[in-house]
Amino acid sequence: MPSNVSEEELTNEAKLARITTTTMGNHQKDAPHSDGADADPESAGLPPGMIDAHAERRLLRKIDLHVWPILFVIYMMSFLDRINISNARIQGMAEELNLYGNRFNIALFVYFIPYILLEVPSNMVLRKLKPHYYIPFLMLSWAIVNMCMGFVSTYEGLVVLRFFLGTFEAGVMPAIVYLTSMYYKRHEFQTRISFFFCSTVVGGAFGGLLAYAIANLDGHNGIAGWRWIFIIEGLATAAVAIVSVFLIVDWPEQCHFLTPEEKHQLQLRLADDGASSVARMDTLNSYAYRLILTDWKIWAGAITYMGVGVTGYATTFFMPTILREFGWEAQAAQIHTIPVYAVSAVGMVAVAYLSDRFKHRYGFIILGCVVATIGYAMLLHHNGLSSGAKYGAIFLVSLGGFVCTPIALAWLANNTAGHWKRSFASAIQVSLGNIAGIVAALIFRQEEAPRYPTGYGTALGITWLGAAMATLLFVGMLIENRKRDAGKRDSRLSRPKEEVDNMGDYHPSFRFTL
């Protein structure tokens, strides 16, 4: 910890006093200051417990530059290695490995079995280890698996390798959400997680472009073009994994890129964001387990993420195939995926900025669902539409789906507090949410091409299941905030001190963001 006294040694009353001091001083953060008073607020003439506004902006820029760039690249490679099978499929893999009937769907599906089962255990391991060792280990492991897929000769071998790919990729997303959420205030996090989530659309677009380029290697050294996709992308992932050991940050209290003064500043600004210094959960005991597993927000947040996430998976897994159904050849279909991802990326960041600016999440999730619904409706009734109109519908489906997904992730992270609570919440959400991947892998059936009524109809229905759960979250947290404002949860403070100090967002001082 950056201060001389550890958080564990502070009494609950002292923590509340520090938050009060910080909050009272918050209105003065934009007061004039001397240019040289970045590190020490007292030297700038500010009361103790405050952080100078200029120093706060510099601290935030420094965190942004150290935390996000390498994680952006890591998840882009993770997403690319997860979906490159869809690019390889239309470059000859399906014919060579006899992926007839539902075999391709099964190869997609098997990935999600370990991916779902291992996310919570992975975050428990992460909590005990330093992220800059654990995440690169996972990355190097799945890079090797990805390269092996370039040499697979049977359908059965492909299924086994997809299983191990899911095993090693399982811990990446929940680890990143958990780690990064510990550095930011709640209404700073949405824009950043959405910018980070652009790595998925960049990965999707880059995957199409790379597949187009790699197709020219078909037959080089006697290796088919679709095999080169796995080999080259696996080698690139391995290289990034080695470099990332030196670039990934650790937990705020352990990181090396912040000075002791900056760590103290970070602690103060987070304490000013929803009473985070009293809404703690640093001990994993039976009481903590009970609060985690009975928290309805986590389960509703997971279903929200699953519902709105099905569109993103369906888009990335089947868009090259769907575009071929519109009449384009394989390489042209690969190229036509790129504009779709580009528009989705711009929309994702723009909506995230507005979400943070207005300090609101729910309405933007519903907006994304409505946009995707328009696209699905066009595709379900596309008989009289031109190829251009159907292509436009793909834009709407992709934009609506990708806009919602990072908001769902950030929203739950905003509304859980305490190290262990946030660790489990992010892992459970991503774990259960990735049931969407299983659904998306199975609903687009080859015999239903080119209309895919089961695929489009099921994806639309599950999208609105996510919207319904988002509505439940919004209403439930609104009611809970009003009860806490009225003092109806203050009785929780009469519980034993070890429980009060380990409540996380169950603490009556915590307020939920809507």
N, C-alpha and C positions, 0 to 999 in steps of 0.2 A: 504494500500500500504506500501511497506517496506521502502521507502524513506520518508524524512521529508515533501516533497512537493508532493501532490497527482498528478496523471496523468492528471486529469481534469484541474488542475491549470497551467500545463505546457503549454507554447505557442508552436505552431507548429514548430517555428524556434528552440526552445530549444530542442525539441524532436529530430529534424533532427541533431542538433549538437551532441547530446548524441550518436546517432547511428553512426555518423562519427567517434567520438572518439573511440567507441567500435570496429568498423570495422578496424580502423587503428591499434588498439592494438591487433587485432585478430591473426596477424601473429607472435606475440611474446608469444602466450600462452604456447608453449612448451619450453620456455626458462628455464634455471635452476632456482630453487627456494629452499628456506629453508623449511625443513620438518614441521616447526611449523606455517607456514603462510597460514593456510587454510581459515580462515574467513575474514581476512582483506587484500585485495590486495596491499594496500599502504605499509603495513608493510613488504611485500615481495619485495619491491623495484619496484613495477609495477605502471604505471601511473593510475590516477583515471579513473574509467569507464571500467577497465579491471578486469577479474576474473582469478586467478591463475589456471593453467591447472590441477594441482593436486587437488585443491579444487573443480574444476568443475567436475572431475571424482567422487570424494566423494559425491558431491551433487547429481549427477545423480544416483549413486548406492542407496543413501538414498531414493530418490524419487521412484525408481523402487521397493524397498522393502516395501514401505508404500502404494503405489498406487495400484499395480497390484494383489497381491495374493488373497485378499478377492474378488475383482471384477472377477477374474478368476473363483473362486468357485461359485459366484452368477450366472454368466452367464451359467456355466456348469449345475447348478441346473435348471435354466430357460429352457435351451435347453432340458434337460432330461425330465422335466415335460411337455414340449410341444410335444415331440415325443414318450413318453412312451405308448401312445395309439396304436402305431404300434407294440410294443412288446406284449401288452395285446391282440391285435387282434388275434394273432396266438396261444394264450394260452387259448382260450375259450370264449372271450368276444363276438366275432362275432355271435357265436351260441346262447349264453344266451340272448343277446339284439336284436336278429333278424336283424343283420346288413347285410341284403341281398341287391342285386342290387347296387345302388350308395349311399346307406345310410352311409357307412364308408367315402366315399368321401365328403359327405355333412358335416359330423361331423368334418372333417379336415378343410373344407372350411369356416365354420361359425366362427372359431377362428380368421380368418384374417380380418373380417369385423371391429370389434372394434380395432384390432391391427393396422390397416392402418389409421383409422380415428382419433385415439387418440394420435399418437406419437408427432405431432407438439404441440397440447395443453399441453401435458405432459412436453415437454422441456421448454415451457413458464413458467409452474409452477416451474420446477426445478430451473430456473434462479432466482426465487424469494425466494427459500427455500434453506436450507442446505442439500446437497446430503446425508449426513449420517443419516438424518431423513427420507427423501423422498423415497430413494431406498429400505430401509428395510420395510417401510410401504407397498410398492408394493409387495415385496417378501412374506411377511407374508400373505397378502390377497390372492395371487395366490396359496400359500401352502394350505390354507384352502379349496379353490376350488378343488385343486387336490385330497385332501383326500376325499372330498365329492364324487368324481367320483368312489371311491372304494365302495360306497354304492348305486350307481344309479341302478335303476331296469328297466328303459325303455329307448328306443332310444331317445325319446323326451327329457327326463331328461339329457341324455348325451349331446345332442346338446346345451341345455341351459347352462350347466356347461362349455362346450368348449367356448361358447361366453364370459362368465365371465373370463375364463382363459386368453383369448386374451385381455380383458379389462385391467387386472392388469399387464400383461407382456408387454403391448405396450410401456411403457416408459423406459424400462430397457436398451435396446441396444443404442438408440440415447442418453440417459443420459450418458452412459459409454463412448461413442465415444467423446461426447462434453466435458465431464469433463477431461478425460485423455489428450485430444489434447491441453489443456491449460497449460500442464506441460513440453512439449517437443518441440525441434526444429523439423522442418518438416522431415528431413532425419534421424531422430532418431525414428520416430513414427511408420514407417511401420513394423520394426522387432517386436516392442512391441505389436502392434495391432494384428499381425499375431500370436505371441505367445499367446496372450489373446484369439484369435479366435480358438486356439487349444482346448479351453474349449468345443467347440461344438463337436469336434471329440472325445474328452475324454468322454463327456457326452453320445455320441452315442455308443461308445465302452462299457462304464460302464453300459449303459442301457441294452445292450445285455447280459452282464455278470450277472448283477443284476437280469434280468428277468429269466435267466437260473437258478440262485440260488433260487429265490422266487418261481419258479415252484414247488419246493419240499414242499412248504407250502400249496399246493392245498388241500383244505378240512380241514385245521387246524382251530379249533373253528368254523367249519361250514362255512368258508369263502373260496370262490374259489381263485385259485392262481392268476388269472388276477386282482382280486380286491386287493390282497395284494400288487401288484405292485404300484397302486395308493396310497394306505394307507401308506406304508413304505416310499416311495419317498416323499410324502407330509409332513410326520413328519420330515424327514431329512431337507427338505427345510425350514420348520418353525424354526428348531433349528439354522440353518445358519442365518436366518433373524434376530433373536434375538442377536446373537453374532456380526453380521455385524454393528450394531449401533455403536459399539465401535471401529471399524476398518476402515470404509469407510472414505476417506479424503474429505475435503471440497475444495472450490476454492482456488487457490494458495495464494490469498491475505488474506484468512480466515483460512487457515490450521494451525494446532497446532504443527505438527511434524517438521516444519522448524523454525529455529531461525530468528530474524529480519535480521541478516547479510546474512543468506542463502536465504531469500526471495528477498533480494536486488541482490544477485548473480543470482538468477533465472530470475529476471527482466532484468538484463544486458544481459544474454546469449540469451534470447528470442528476445530482441531488436536487437541483432546481426543476426537475422534470418529472413530476408525479411522485415525489417523496421516495425516490429510488433507494435512498440510504436507509430507510426503515422498512420498505417493502422488499425484504431480502429473503433468500432461501439458500443459505450456504451449507446447510447440513442435510444430508440425505438419510432420513430416518423414517419410521413408520408414519409419523405425523405428516411429513413432507409427501410421502407416497400417497397418502389418503387425499391430501389437497390436490395433488396432480391428477390422479386417476378419476376423481369425482368432479373435476372442473368441466362443466358443460361447454365452456367456451372452446376448449381444445378440440373436443369432438365435433362441435359445430364448425369450427374453423377448418378442420380436416376435410369435412364433407363439402364445405364451400370450395376449398382448393381442388378437391377431386372433380366437382361439378364443372367449374369454369376451366379446369385444366384439360378436359378431354378434347377440346377443340385444338389446342396446341399440339398434342400428341398425334391426333388424326391428321393434322396438316403436315407435320414433318414426316410421318411414316408413309403417307399415301399421296402427297401432292404430286411428286414426279409421275406416279402411275396415273392419277386422275388427269393430269395435263396431257399425257399421251392419249387418253381417251378423247380429248378435244381435237385430236388430229395431228399433233406435233410429233416429230420423230424424237428418239431418245435424247440426243444432244440438245435439240431445241427445247425440249421439256425441261432439261436441267437448267438452261439459261433463263427460262421464263419463271423459275421459282425465285430468282434473285429480286426482282422488283416487289414481289409480294412481301418478302422478308424486310426489305428496305422501308416500305410504307408502315409495316407493323412496328418497326423499331422507332421511327419518328413518332408515331401515335402513342407508343408506350411511354416514352420520355415526356411528351407533352402532357399527357393525362396525369402522370406521376407528379409533375411540377405543380399542376393545378390542385391535385389532391393534398400535397403538402402546404400549398399556399392557403387553401381554404380549411386546412386541418380537418379533412373529412375523407372517408373511405367508401362508405356504403353506396352512395349515389353513383360513384364512378364505376363500381362493379356492375350495377344495374345497367348503366349506359353501355358498357362493353357487351353485356348479354343481349341487349336490344340490337346492337350493330351486327353481332354474329347471327342473330335470329333472322334478320333481313337476308343475309347471305345464304343461310340454310334454306329459307323459303324459296329463293330463286333456284337453288340447285335441286330441290325436291320437285320443282315444276319447270324443268329446264327444256322440255321438248320443243317449245317454240322459240327458244333463245338462241342467239348466235354464239359462236365460240368466244367472241369478245365479251358478250354479256356474262357468259358463264365464268370467264376469266375474272371479270369484275366481282362476281359473287365470291370467288376464292379470296380476293382482297378483303372483302367485308368479314368473311368468316375468320380469316387469320387475324385481322386487326382486332376484332372484338374479343377473340380468345386470348391473344397475347397481352392485351391491355389489362384484363382481369387478373391474370395469374400472379404477377408480382404484388398487386394490391392485396390479394388474399394472404400472401406470405407476410407482408409487412404488417398487415392489420392485426394478425394474431401475435406477432412479435411485439407490437406496440402495447398489447393488452395482457402480457404476462411479465412478471417481475421476479427477480432472483435468479441466481446462476442455474440452479438445478431445475427450477420451474421452466425457464426459457430453453434449457437444453432438451428436456423431455417434450415440451410443446412443439418446438421446431421439428424434432425427429418424428413425433407422432403425426404431425400435420403432413409432412412430406411423405411419410411411410403410407398412411392410409390414402392420402391424396393421389398417390401413384397407382391406385386401383384404376384411375383414369387411363393409364397406359395399357393395362390389361384389356380394358373395354375397347379402347381405340384400336388395339392390335387385332381384335376379333370381329369387329362389326362391319368392316369393309371386305365383303366376300367377293371372290373373283367371279363367281357365277352371276352376280348381280350387276356387273359392269355393263354399261357405263352409268347407269342411273343411281346405283348404290342406295336404295331407299332405306335399308336397315342401317347403314352407316350414318347417313345424314339425319335420319329421324331419331335414332338413338342418341347421337351426339347432341342434338337440339334438346331432347328431353332431359338429359343429364345436366346440360348447361343451366336449365331452369331449376333443377334440383339444387344446384349450387346457389342460384339466386335466392331460392326460398330459405336456405340455411343462412345466407348473408342477412336476410331480413330478420330472421330469428336472432342473430347476433346483435344487430342494430337495436332492436326493440328491447332485448334482454339487458344489454349494457346501459341503455338509456334509463331503464327503470332502476338498475342497480346504482348508477350515479346519483339519481335523485334520492334514493334511500340513504346513501352515504352522506349526501349533503344535509339531509334532515337528521343525521346522527343516529339512524336506526341500526347501524352496524358497529357503533362504538363499544358495545358490550364485549366485543371480541378482545378488547384491550385488557379485560380483567382476567384473561387466561394466563397460565404460567408464563413467565418471562421468556423461557427458552422457546415457547410456541409463538409468542408475539414477535420475537426476533427472527422467526423462520417462516413467516406467513406468506411471503411473496406478495402477489397482488390481492390476496385475501385480506390484507391489512386494510383497515377502514380509511386510511389516509390516501390510498391509491385511487386515481380516477381513470376511467376507461375513455379511450379515444374512439369516436364514432366515424 
